[in-house]
């Protein structure tokens, strides 16, 4: 929560004929005080006040269920009997028909290439056309591209289908996070952005359940049903997006203040905003937008690397990299790995479903803790816990020689890994990405970070099949793979301790202030805020506050000397 330093005085804005300047500052400060008061409210009271925002965010984020299903299907389809029979082009050491490791990595990489294209497209169009219209267009594209996978005839068609499906999936990956962060008040941001991760985890769980339920189905239906089920999400989500309000932050950035007010009223319960509280909220949003124009006037990708935005982009990027390079990614290959170390197809998919079943429960725990546990704490202890599990799995790979003896203990520890990930890194990454980025380039910053995540995913999709498989072209490391990821977790713990700031309970204006003051990461939590007006732009061309024509007089204070600039 923001604190005002007693030794620092903010001089009232004077010199205005009509008193507009003083009123503007008072509105902003009142909005910050109201935001701080809301942080102390119980969760149910927050939900009561902002129920529409919670409902719209929760429903639209369910697009990530499809993306989670896709990842679960791609990585575990390679162990599915009907899928192997239809698309198999090689034989393993047991003489079973399989899709070669080479094509497994190519198909996985194809989906990620499409995701990167979608991410880059979204970074450009979301800031120009808004979240709602882009969401609707991506849903239409999604409905069309699923046809290619559903009617695939060979591995080449699977590759093309995954590339094209990856484009709308890439759009949803960043759009839903940015939208959740922008429609929620400060006190609810963590809950709604963490929900995005729960949707992704629910998709992985559904994928595991669908695959287990179809392993006994003979013929093409065994692999077509999982693909076809993704169509069922599109009609209801399209309707929700059609009636959803646009992000008020997008409207403020476009100078549409009246529409932003309408959107804010739709995102809160009727009667929540009075005329005064609405003026305060809009004043804070416009002030925040003006501060961020100093380093992101054009809201372009280049602005992500100017001034303090460079540090913010670096932090968001590292958060996404840590999320992919920690060892949890091997749980998405659980069926393949467990079959490689001696399990039957039925048992492997049963354990895979068990591993993925903790997604919803563990993320629910994370959401419940989000109001009391800091982002740094989640990340630090999450990385340490996963690293410890990876160390144990790696030791078992070296110590236990029999594949069948190590299979069940490895499966159990993979469940622990999934629990630790979903309570910590999984949901918190979305929170960090939504909070850390400047609002003017939030979509672009998240796109850059998520693109690095997808590049990391391409890397692990090249590495994991080679490390985990037991066919002639693979490395056959099995459980020893845990040692590889333990090394990464050790590096991440050190980086988190020294470089990851704590943004819990901070408004976007306060976060902007702390970054502009170059506050060290370990001091973010207790840092004192003197005045969010310290960095208000002085250039007359930047003094208009998103639709207001009043000129603002800026007062700077140095010791006892007052200077009018």
C-alpha positions as CSV (number, residue, x, y, z in Angstrom):
1,X,0.0,0.0,0.0
2,X,1.2,3.5,-0.8
3,X,2.4,5.7,2.1
4,X,3.0,9.4,2.1
5,X,6.3,10.4,3.5
6,X,5.8,13.0,6.3
7,X,9.1,14.8,5.6
8,X,8.2,15.5,2.0
9,X,5.6,18.2,1.3
10,X,3.6,18.4,-1.9
11,X,2.9,22.1,-2.7
12,X,-0.7,22.8,-3.7
13,X,-1.1,23.8,-7.3
14,X,-1.8,27.5,-7.3
15,X,-1.7,30.3,-9.9
16,X,-4.7,29.2,-11.8
17,X,-7.4,31.7,-12.4
18,X,-10.2,29.2,-12.1
19,X,-8.6,26.8,-9.7
20,X,-8.6,23.9,-12.3
21,X,-5.0,22.9,-11.5
22,X,-5.6,22.4,-7.8
23,X,-8.8,20.5,-8.5
24,X,-7.1,18.2,-10.9
25,X,-4.4,17.2,-8.3
26,X,-7.0,16.8,-5.6
27,X,-9.0,14.4,-7.8
28,X,-6.0,12.3,-8.5
29,X,-5.0,12.1,-4.9
30,X,-8.5,11.3,-3.9
31,X,-8.6,8.4,-6.4
32,X,-5.3,7.0,-5.0
33,X,-6.7,7.2,-1.5
34,X,-9.9,5.4,-2.6
35,X,-7.7,2.7,-4.2
36,X,-5.7,2.2,-1.0
37,X,-8.9,1.9,1.0
38,X,-10.3,-0.8,-1.4
39,X,-7.1,-2.8,-0.8
40,X,-8.2,-3.4,2.8
41,X,-11.7,-4.6,1.8
42,X,-12.7,-8.3,2.1
43,X,-12.7,-10.2,-1.2
44,X,-16.5,-10.7,-1.1
45,X,-17.0,-6.9,-0.8
46,X,-14.7,-6.3,-3.7
47,X,-16.6,-8.9,-5.8
48,X,-19.9,-7.3,-4.8
49,X,-18.7,-3.8,-6.0
50,X,-17.1,-5.0,-9.2
51,X,-19.0,-8.2,-10.1
52,X,-19.5,-7.3,-13.8
53,X,-15.7,-6.8,-14.2
54,X,-15.0,-10.2,-12.6
55,X,-17.6,-12.0,-14.7
56,X,-16.5,-10.5,-18.0
57,X,-12.8,-11.1,-17.3
58,X,-13.5,-14.6,-16.0
59,X,-15.6,-15.6,-19.1
60,X,-13.4,-14.0,-21.7
61,X,-10.3,-15.6,-20.2
62,X,-11.8,-19.0,-20.9
63,X,-10.4,-18.7,-24.4
64,X,-7.2,-19.9,-22.7
65,X,-8.9,-23.2,-22.0
66,X,-8.7,-23.9,-25.8
67,X,-5.0,-22.9,-25.8
68,X,-4.3,-25.1,-22.7
69,X,-6.1,-28.0,-24.4
70,X,-4.0,-27.5,-27.5
71,X,-0.7,-27.7,-25.6
72,X,-2.0,-30.8,-23.8
73,X,-3.2,-32.4,-27.0
74,X,0.0,-31.7,-29.0
75,X,2.4,-33.0,-26.5
76,X,0.5,-36.1,-25.3
77,X,-1.2,-37.0,-28.6
78,X,2.1,-38.6,-29.6
79,X,1.4,-41.4,-27.0
80,X,-2.2,-41.8,-28.2
81,X,-2.8,-45.2,-29.9
82,X,-5.3,-44.0,-32.6
83,X,-3.1,-40.9,-33.3
84,X,0.0,-43.1,-33.7
85,X,-1.8,-45.5,-36.1
86,X,-3.0,-42.6,-38.2
87,X,0.1,-40.5,-38.4
88,X,2.9,-42.8,-37.2
89,X,6.0,-42.8,-39.5
90,X,8.6,-44.6,-37.4
91,X,9.1,-47.5,-34.9
92,X,10.5,-47.4,-31.3
93,X,12.8,-50.0,-29.7
94,X,9.7,-52.1,-28.8
95,X,8.6,-52.2,-32.5
96,X,5.6,-50.0,-31.9
97,X,4.5,-47.5,-34.5
98,X,5.2,-43.9,-33.4
99,X,5.6,-40.4,-34.8
100,X,9.4,-39.8,-35.1
101,X,11.1,-37.5,-32.6
102,X,12.0,-35.3,-35.5
103,X,8.3,-34.8,-36.5
104,X,7.2,-34.4,-32.9
105,X,9.6,-31.4,-32.5
106,X,8.6,-30.0,-35.9
107,X,4.8,-30.1,-35.1
108,X,5.3,-28.6,-31.7
109,X,7.5,-25.9,-33.2
110,X,4.9,-25.2,-35.8
111,X,2.3,-24.3,-33.2
112,X,4.8,-22.0,-31.5
113,X,5.7,-20.3,-34.7
114,X,2.0,-19.6,-35.3
115,X,1.7,-18.3,-31.7
116,X,4.6,-15.9,-32.2
117,X,2.9,-14.5,-35.3
118,X,-0.4,-14.1,-33.3
119,X,1.5,-12.4,-30.5
120,X,3.1,-9.9,-32.7
121,X,-0.1,-9.2,-34.6
122,X,-2.0,-8.7,-31.3
123,X,0.7,-6.3,-30.0
124,X,-0.1,-4.1,-33.0
125,X,-3.8,-4.4,-33.4
126,X,-5.0,-4.5,-29.7
127,X,-3.6,-1.0,-29.0
128,X,-5.3,0.3,-32.2
129,X,-8.7,-1.5,-32.3
130,X,-9.2,-2.5,-28.6
131,X,-9.6,-5.8,-26.9
132,X,-13.2,-6.5,-27.8
133,X,-13.0,-6.3,-31.6
134,X,-9.7,-8.2,-31.7
135,X,-11.1,-10.9,-29.5
136,X,-14.1,-11.3,-31.8
137,X,-11.9,-11.5,-34.9
138,X,-9.6,-14.1,-33.3
139,X,-12.6,-16.3,-32.4
140,X,-13.8,-16.4,-36.0
141,X,-10.2,-17.3,-37.2
142,X,-10.1,-20.0,-34.5
143,X,-13.3,-21.6,-35.8
144,X,-11.9,-21.8,-39.3
145,X,-8.4,-23.1,-38.5
146,X,-9.6,-26.0,-36.4
147,X,-11.0,-27.6,-39.6
148,X,-7.4,-28.2,-40.8
149,X,-6.5,-30.3,-37.8
150,X,-9.8,-32.1,-37.7
151,X,-9.5,-33.3,-41.3
152,X,-5.7,-33.8,-41.3
153,X,-4.4,-36.6,-43.6
154,X,-0.7,-36.7,-42.7
155,X,1.9,-35.1,-40.5
156,X,2.4,-32.3,-43.0
157,X,-1.2,-31.2,-42.6
158,X,-0.8,-31.4,-38.8
159,X,2.1,-29.0,-39.1
160,X,0.1,-26.5,-41.3
161,X,-2.9,-26.8,-39.0
162,X,-0.9,-26.1,-35.9
163,X,0.9,-23.1,-37.4
164,X,-2.5,-21.5,-38.4
165,X,-4.2,-22.4,-35.2
166,X,-1.3,-20.9,-33.3
167,X,-2.1,-17.4,-34.6
168,X,-5.4,-17.0,-32.7
169,X,-4.0,-18.8,-29.7
170,X,-1.1,-16.3,-29.7
171,X,-3.6,-13.5,-29.8
172,X,-5.6,-14.9,-26.8
173,X,-2.4,-15.4,-24.8
174,X,-1.7,-11.7,-24.3
175,X,-5.1,-10.2,-25.0
176,X,-6.9,-11.9,-22.1
177,X,-4.1,-10.9,-19.6
178,X,-4.0,-7.3,-20.7
179,X,-7.8,-7.1,-20.6
180,X,-8.0,-8.6,-17.1
181,X,-5.4,-6.2,-15.8
182,X,-7.1,-3.1,-17.3
183,X,-10.7,-3.7,-16.3
184,X,-10.0,-4.5,-12.7
185,X,-9.3,-2.1,-9.8
186,X,-6.0,-2.3,-8.1
187,X,-7.3,-4.6,-5.3
188,X,-8.7,-7.2,-7.8
189,X,-5.9,-7.2,-10.4
190,X,-4.1,-10.2,-8.9
191,X,-7.3,-12.3,-8.7
192,X,-8.4,-11.7,-12.3
193,X,-5.0,-12.1,-13.9
194,X,-4.3,-15.3,-11.9
195,X,-7.6,-16.6,-13.2
196,X,-6.1,-16.6,-16.7
197,X,-3.7,-19.2,-15.5
198,X,-6.5,-21.3,-14.0
199,X,-8.2,-21.4,-17.5
200,X,-4.9,-22.5,-19.1
201,X,-4.6,-25.3,-16.5
202,X,-8.2,-26.3,-16.9
203,X,-7.5,-26.7,-20.6
204,X,-4.6,-29.0,-19.9
205,X,-6.7,-31.1,-17.5
206,X,-9.5,-31.4,-20.0
207,X,-7.0,-32.5,-22.7
208,X,-5.7,-35.2,-20.4
209,X,-9.3,-36.3,-19.6
210,X,-10.4,-36.3,-23.3
211,X,-7.3,-38.3,-24.4
212,X,-7.8,-40.9,-21.6
213,X,-11.5,-41.2,-22.6
214,X,-10.6,-41.7,-26.3
215,X,-7.7,-44.1,-26.1
216,X,-10.0,-47.1,-26.5
217,X,-11.9,-45.6,-29.5
218,X,-10.7,-47.2,-32.8
219,X,-10.2,-45.4,-36.0
220,X,-10.0,-41.7,-36.8
221,X,-12.7,-40.8,-34.3
222,X,-10.2,-41.5,-31.5
223,X,-8.1,-38.4,-32.4
224,X,-10.7,-36.3,-34.2
225,X,-13.0,-36.0,-31.2
226,X,-10.4,-34.1,-29.0
227,X,-9.9,-31.6,-31.9
228,X,-13.6,-31.2,-32.6
229,X,-14.4,-30.5,-28.9
230,X,-12.6,-27.2,-29.2
231,X,-15.4,-25.8,-31.4
232,X,-17.9,-26.0,-28.5
233,X,-16.1,-23.0,-26.8
234,X,-16.4,-20.6,-29.7
235,X,-20.2,-19.7,-29.9
236,X,-20.6,-18.8,-26.1
237,X,-17.3,-16.9,-25.9
238,X,-18.1,-15.0,-29.0
239,X,-21.4,-13.9,-27.6
240,X,-19.8,-12.8,-24.3
241,X,-17.2,-10.7,-26.2
242,X,-20.0,-9.2,-28.3
243,X,-21.7,-7.8,-25.2
244,X,-18.6,-7.1,-23.1
245,X,-17.4,-3.5,-22.5
246,X,-14.2,-2.2,-24.0
247,X,-11.2,-1.7,-21.8
248,X,-11.5,1.8,-20.2
249,X,-7.7,2.2,-20.4
250,X,-7.8,1.7,-24.1
251,X,-10.5,4.3,-24.4
252,X,-8.5,6.8,-22.3
253,X,-5.4,6.2,-24.5
254,X,-7.6,7.0,-27.6
255,X,-9.0,10.1,-26.0
256,X,-12.5,8.7,-25.7
257,X,-13.2,9.9,-22.2
258,X,-17.0,9.7,-22.4
259,X,-16.9,6.1,-23.6
260,X,-14.4,5.3,-20.9
261,X,-16.8,6.5,-18.3
262,X,-19.6,4.3,-19.7
263,X,-17.2,1.3,-19.7
264,X,-16.3,2.0,-16.1
265,X,-19.9,2.1,-15.0
266,X,-20.7,-1.1,-16.8
267,X,-17.7,-2.8,-15.1
268,X,-19.0,-1.9,-11.6
269,X,-22.3,-2.6,-9.9
270,X,-25.1,-0.1,-10.5
271,X,-24.7,3.0,-8.3
272,X,-21.1,2.2,-7.3
273,X,-19.7,5.3,-9.0
274,X,-21.0,8.8,-7.9
275,X,-20.3,11.8,-10.2
276,X,-17.4,12.7,-7.9
277,X,-15.8,9.3,-7.6
278,X,-16.1,8.9,-11.4
279,X,-14.3,12.3,-11.9
280,X,-11.6,11.1,-9.5
281,X,-11.1,7.8,-11.3
282,X,-10.9,9.3,-14.7
283,X,-8.5,12.0,-13.5
284,X,-6.1,9.3,-12.2
285,X,-6.3,7.3,-15.4
286,X,-5.6,10.4,-17.5
287,X,-2.8,11.5,-15.2
288,X,-1.2,8.0,-15.5
289,X,-1.6,8.1,-19.2
290,X,0.1,11.5,-19.4
291,X,3.1,10.3,-17.3
292,X,3.6,7.3,-19.5
293,X,3.5,9.4,-22.7
294,X,7.0,10.6,-21.7
295,X,8.5,7.2,-22.6
296,X,5.7,5.7,-24.7
297,X,4.1,8.4,-26.7
298,X,3.5,6.3,-29.8
299,X,2.6,3.1,-27.9
300,X,5.0,1.1,-30.2
301,X,7.3,-1.8,-29.7
302,X,10.2,0.6,-29.7
303,X,8.7,2.4,-26.7
304,X,9.1,-0.8,-24.7
305,X,12.8,-0.2,-24.7
306,X,12.9,3.5,-23.9
307,X,13.7,4.9,-20.5
308,X,12.4,2.9,-17.6
309,X,10.2,0.9,-19.9
310,X,13.4,-1.0,-20.8
311,X,13.7,-2.3,-17.2
312,X,10.0,-3.1,-17.1
313,X,10.2,-5.1,-20.4
314,X,13.2,-6.9,-19.1
315,X,11.4,-8.0,-15.9
316,X,8.2,-9.1,-17.7
317,X,10.4,-11.1,-20.2
318,X,12.4,-12.8,-17.4
319,X,9.1,-13.7,-15.7
320,X,8.0,-15.5,-18.8
321,X,11.3,-17.2,-19.4
322,X,11.3,-18.5,-15.8
323,X,7.9,-19.9,-16.3
324,X,9.0,-22.1,-19.2
325,X,12.5,-23.0,-18.1
326,X,11.9,-24.5,-14.7
327,X,11.1,-28.2,-15.4
328,X,7.3,-28.0,-15.2
329,X,7.2,-28.3,-18.9
330,X,8.0,-32.1,-18.7
331,X,4.6,-32.6,-17.0
332,X,3.1,-31.8,-20.5
333,X,5.1,-34.8,-21.8
334,X,4.1,-37.0,-18.8
335,X,2.4,-39.6,-20.9
336,X,5.3,-39.8,-23.3
337,X,7.9,-39.9,-20.5
338,X,6.0,-42.5,-18.4
339,X,5.5,-44.8,-21.4
340,X,9.2,-44.5,-22.2
341,X,10.2,-45.6,-18.7
342,X,7.9,-48.7,-18.7
343,X,4.2,-47.8,-18.1
344,X,1.3,-49.0,-20.2
345,X,-0.7,-46.5,-22.3
346,X,-3.7,-46.7,-20.0
347,X,-1.6,-46.2,-16.8
348,X,0.4,-43.4,-18.4
349,X,-2.7,-41.5,-19.3
350,X,-4.2,-42.1,-15.9
351,X,-1.2,-40.6,-14.2
352,X,-1.1,-37.8,-16.7
353,X,-4.7,-37.0,-15.8
354,X,-3.8,-37.1,-12.1
355,X,-0.9,-34.7,-12.8
356,X,-3.1,-32.3,-14.6
357,X,-6.0,-32.7,-12.2
358,X,-4.3,-30.5,-9.6
359,X,-4.3,-27.5,-12.0
360,X,-7.7,-26.1,-10.9
361,X,-7.3,-26.8,-7.2
362,X,-3.8,-25.5,-6.9
363,X,-4.6,-22.3,-8.9
364,X,-7.6,-21.8,-6.7
365,X,-5.3,-21.9,-3.7
366,X,-3.0,-19.3,-5.4
367,X,-6.0,-17.0,-6.1
368,X,-7.1,-17.3,-2.5
369,X,-3.6,-16.3,-1.4
370,X,-3.1,-13.6,-3.9
371,X,-4.5,-10.9,-1.6
372,X,-2.0,-11.6,1.2
373,X,1.1,-13.1,-0.5
374,X,3.4,-10.9,-2.6
375,X,4.5,-11.6,-6.1
376,X,8.1,-11.9,-5.2
377,X,7.3,-14.5,-2.5
378,X,5.2,-16.6,-4.9
379,X,8.1,-16.6,-7.5
380,X,10.9,-17.2,-5.0
381,X,9.4,-20.1,-3.2
382,X,7.8,-21.5,-6.3
383,X,11.1,-21.7,-8.2
384,X,12.8,-23.1,-5.1
385,X,10.2,-25.8,-4.6
386,X,10.2,-26.9,-8.3
387,X,14.0,-26.9,-8.2
388,X,13.9,-29.3,-5.2
389,X,11.5,-31.6,-6.9
390,X,13.6,-31.6,-10.1
391,X,16.7,-32.5,-8.0
392,X,14.9,-35.5,-6.4
393,X,13.6,-36.7,-9.8
394,X,17.1,-36.4,-11.3
395,X,18.7,-38.3,-8.4
396,X,16.1,-41.1,-8.8
397,X,17.1,-41.3,-12.5
398,X,20.7,-42.0,-11.5
399,X,20.1,-44.1,-8.4
400,X,17.3,-46.4,-9.6
401,X,18.3,-48.6,-12.6
402,X,15.0,-50.3,-13.2
403,X,12.7,-48.2,-15.4
404,X,9.6,-49.8,-13.9
405,X,10.7,-49.1,-10.3
406,X,11.3,-45.4,-11.1
407,X,8.1,-44.8,-13.0
408,X,5.6,-44.4,-10.1
409,X,7.9,-42.3,-7.9
410,X,8.6,-40.0,-10.8
411,X,4.9,-39.7,-11.5
412,X,4.3,-38.7,-7.9
413,X,7.0,-36.0,-7.9
414,X,5.6,-34.7,-11.2
415,X,2.3,-34.1,-9.4
416,X,4.3,-32.2,-6.7
417,X,5.9,-30.1,-9.4
418,X,2.5,-29.3,-10.9
419,X,1.1,-28.3,-7.5
420,X,4.1,-26.0,-6.8
421,X,3.9,-24.5,-10.3
422,X,0.2,-23.8,-10.2
423,X,0.3,-22.3,-6.7
424,X,3.2,-20.0,-7.6
425,X,4.8,-19.4,-11.0
426,X,1.8,-20.4,-13.2
427,X,-0.7,-17.8,-12.1
428,X,1.8,-15.2,-10.7
429,X,3.4,-14.7,-14.1
430,X,0.2,-13.4,-15.5
431,X,-0.2,-11.1,-12.6
432,X,3.4,-9.7,-13.0
433,X,2.9,-9.3,-16.8
434,X,-0.3,-7.4,-16.2
435,X,1.1,-5.1,-13.4
436,X,4.7,-4.5,-14.4
437,X,4.2,-3.1,-17.9
438,X,3.4,0.5,-18.6
439,X,-0.3,0.9,-19.4
440,X,0.4,2.6,-22.8
441,X,2.5,-0.3,-24.0
442,X,1.0,-3.1,-21.8
443,X,-0.1,-5.2,-24.8
444,X,3.3,-4.8,-26.5
445,X,5.3,-5.6,-23.4
446,X,3.3,-8.7,-22.7
447,X,3.7,-9.7,-26.3
448,X,7.5,-9.4,-26.1
449,X,7.6,-11.4,-22.9
450,X,5.2,-14.0,-24.1
451,X,7.1,-14.3,-27.4
452,X,10.2,-15.1,-25.5
453,X,8.2,-17.7,-23.6
454,X,7.0,-19.3,-26.8
455,X,10.6,-19.3,-28.1
456,X,11.5,-21.0,-24.9
457,X,8.7,-23.4,-25.5
458,X,10.1,-24.2,-29.0
459,X,13.5,-24.9,-27.2
460,X,11.9,-27.3,-24.7
461,X,9.9,-28.9,-27.4
462,X,13.2,-29.7,-29.1
463,X,14.9,-30.8,-25.9
464,X,12.2,-32.6,-23.9
465,X,11.3,-35.3,-26.5
466,X,15.0,-36.0,-27.0
467,X,15.6,-36.2,-23.3
468,X,12.5,-38.2,-22.4
469,X,11.9,-40.6,-25.3
470,X,13.5,-44.0,-25.8
471,X,13.5,-44.3,-29.5
472,X,16.7,-44.6,-31.5
473,X,17.0,-40.9,-32.3
474,X,16.5,-39.7,-28.7
475,X,18.9,-39.3,-25.8
476,X,16.9,-41.5,-23.4
477,X,17.7,-39.5,-20.2
478,X,14.4,-40.3,-18.7
479,X,14.2,-39.1,-15.0
480,X,17.8,-37.8,-15.3
481,X,16.2,-34.8,-17.1
482,X,15.4,-33.4,-13.6
483,X,19.1,-32.5,-13.0
484,X,19.0,-30.3,-16.2
485,X,16.1,-28.2,-14.9
486,X,17.4,-28.1,-11.4
487,X,20.4,-26.0,-12.6
488,X,18.0,-23.5,-14.2
489,X,15.9,-23.2,-11.0
490,X,19.0,-22.4,-9.0
491,X,19.7,-19.4,-11.4
492,X,16.1,-18.2,-11.2
493,X,16.1,-18.1,-7.4
494,X,19.1,-15.8,-7.4
495,X,17.6,-13.5,-10.1
496,X,14.3,-13.3,-8.3
497,X,15.8,-12.3,-5.0
498,X,17.8,-9.4,-6.6
499,X,15.8,-8.2,-9.6
500,X,12.0,-8.9,-9.2
501,X,10.1,-5.9,-7.7
502,X,7.0,-6.3,-5.5
503,X,4.0,-4.6,-7.1
504,X,1.2,-6.0,-4.8
505,X,-1.3,-3.3,-3.7
506,X,0.3,-0.6,-5.9
507,X,-1.8,1.4,-8.4
508,X,-0.5,1.8,-11.9
509,X,0.4,5.5,-11.1
510,X,2.5,4.3,-8.1
511,X,4.2,1.6,-10.1
512,X,5.1,4.3,-12.7
513,X,6.5,6.5,-10.0
514,X,8.7,3.8,-8.4
515,X,10.2,2.9,-11.8
516,X,10.9,6.5,-12.6
517,X,12.6,6.9,-9.2
518,X,14.7,3.9,-10.2
519,X,13.7,2.1,-7.0
520,X,15.8,-1.1,-6.4
521,X,13.7,-4.3,-6.7
522,X,14.2,-5.3,-3.0
523,X,12.9,-1.9,-1.8
524,X,9.7,-1.8,-3.9
525,X,7.5,-3.2,-1.2
526,X,8.3,-0.6,1.5
527,X,9.1,2.3,-0.7
528,X,7.5,5.6,0.2
529,X,5.5,7.7,-2.3
530,X,5.9,11.4,-2.0
531,X,3.8,12.6,-4.9
532,X,2.7,11.0,-8.1
533,X,2.8,14.5,-9.7
534,X,6.6,14.6,-9.5
535,X,7.0,13.3,-13.0
536,X,4.0,15.1,-14.6
537,X,5.2,16.2,-18.1
538,X,6.2,19.9,-18.4
539,X,6.2,20.2,-22.2
540,X,3.1,22.3,-23.1
541,X,2.3,19.9,-25.9
542,X,1.9,17.2,-23.3
543,X,-0.1,19.2,-20.7
544,X,-3.5,18.3,-22.0
545,X,-5.0,15.6,-19.9
546,X,-6.8,13.4,-22.5
547,X,-9.5,15.7,-23.7
548,X,-9.1,18.6,-21.2
549,X,-8.0,21.9,-22.7
550,X,-6.8,23.4,-19.5
551,X,-3.1,24.3,-19.2
552,X,-1.5,22.9,-16.1
553,X,1.0,24.8,-14.0
554,X,3.7,22.5,-12.5
555,X,5.3,23.3,-9.2
556,X,8.6,21.7,-8.3
557,X,10.0,21.9,-4.8
558,X,13.7,21.7,-3.8
559,X,14.2,22.1,-0.1
560,X,12.7,25.4,1.0
561,X,13.0,27.0,-2.4
562,X,9.9,27.0,-4.6
563,X,10.3,27.2,-8.4
564,X,7.5,27.6,-11.0
565,X,8.3,25.8,-14.2
